[in-house]
């Protein structure tokens, strides 16, 4: 009887250790991905409280062009208007996403303009 209990504890212990290793590996991969996103994500996150990836998901955009951001923002903001049965919470998320995306987009354009201007000299 004791050997069955000991064996059971060993099996559970190994499974727990394996789960911890997998979680640690996933955490490290996520940290590397966040690091790869660079300071743009940190800047956007500090302004709006959300990551750039989250903003792109909410607005359903893959590239940060101001036109695409504005088009999707207008649509989602109208659809989530409280007067048509929408959600103020979702409307707030759409607004924050738009602000985050536009800030990063304008910073990218500014960097491109600066780099282009410097290469002409």
ChimeraX attribute file (.defattr): number of C-alpha atoms within 10 A of each C-alpha:
attribute: neighborCount
match mode: 1-to-1
recipient: residues
	/A:1	5
	/A:2	7
	/A:3	8
	/A:4	9
	/A:5	10
	/A:6	11
	/A:7	11
	/A:8	12
	/A:9	12
	/A:10	12
	/A:11	12
	/A:12	12
	/A:13	12
	/A:14	12
	/A:15	12
	/A:16	12
	/A:17	12
	/A:18	12
	/A:19	12
	/A:20	12
	/A:21	12
	/A:22	12
	/A:23	12
	/A:24	12
	/A:25	12
	/A:26	12
	/A:27	12
	/A:28	12
	/A:29	12
	/A:30	12
	/A:31	12
	/A:32	11
	/A:33	11
	/A:34	15
	/A:35	12
	/A:36	10
	/A:37	14
	/A:38	10
	/A:39	11
	/A:40	17
	/A:41	21
	/A:42	16
	/A:43	17
	/A:44	23
	/A:45	17
	/A:46	12
	/A:47	14
	/A:48	19
	/A:49	13
	/A:50	18
	/A:51	22
	/A:52	22
	/A:53	17
	/A:54	16
	/A:55	24
	/A:56	18
	/A:57	12
	/A:58	19
	/A:59	23
	/A:60	14
	/A:61	15
	/A:62	11
	/A:63	11
	/A:64	17
	/A:65	16
	/A:66	15
	/A:67	10
	/A:68	15
	/A:69	23
	/A:70	16
	/A:71	11
	/A:72	16
	/A:73	21
	/A:74	15
	/A:75	12
	/A:76	19
	/A:77	19
	/A:78	13
	/A:79	16
	/A:80	18
	/A:81	15
	/A:82	14
	/A:83	10
	/A:84	9
	/A:85	9
	/A:86	15
	/A:87	15
	/A:88	14
	/A:89	12
	/A:90	17
	/A:91	19
	/A:92	13
	/A:93	19
	/A:94	22
	/A:95	20
	/A:96	19
	/A:97	27
	/A:98	23
	/A:99	19
	/A:100	26
	/A:101	29
	/A:102	19
	/A:103	18
	/A:104	20
	/A:105	18
	/A:106	14
	/A:107	13
	/A:108	15
	/A:109	12
	/A:110	12
	/A:111	12
	/A:112	12
	/A:113	12
	/A:114	11
	/A:115	11
	/A:116	11
	/A:117	10
	/A:118	9
	/A:119	8
	/A:120	6
	/A:121	5
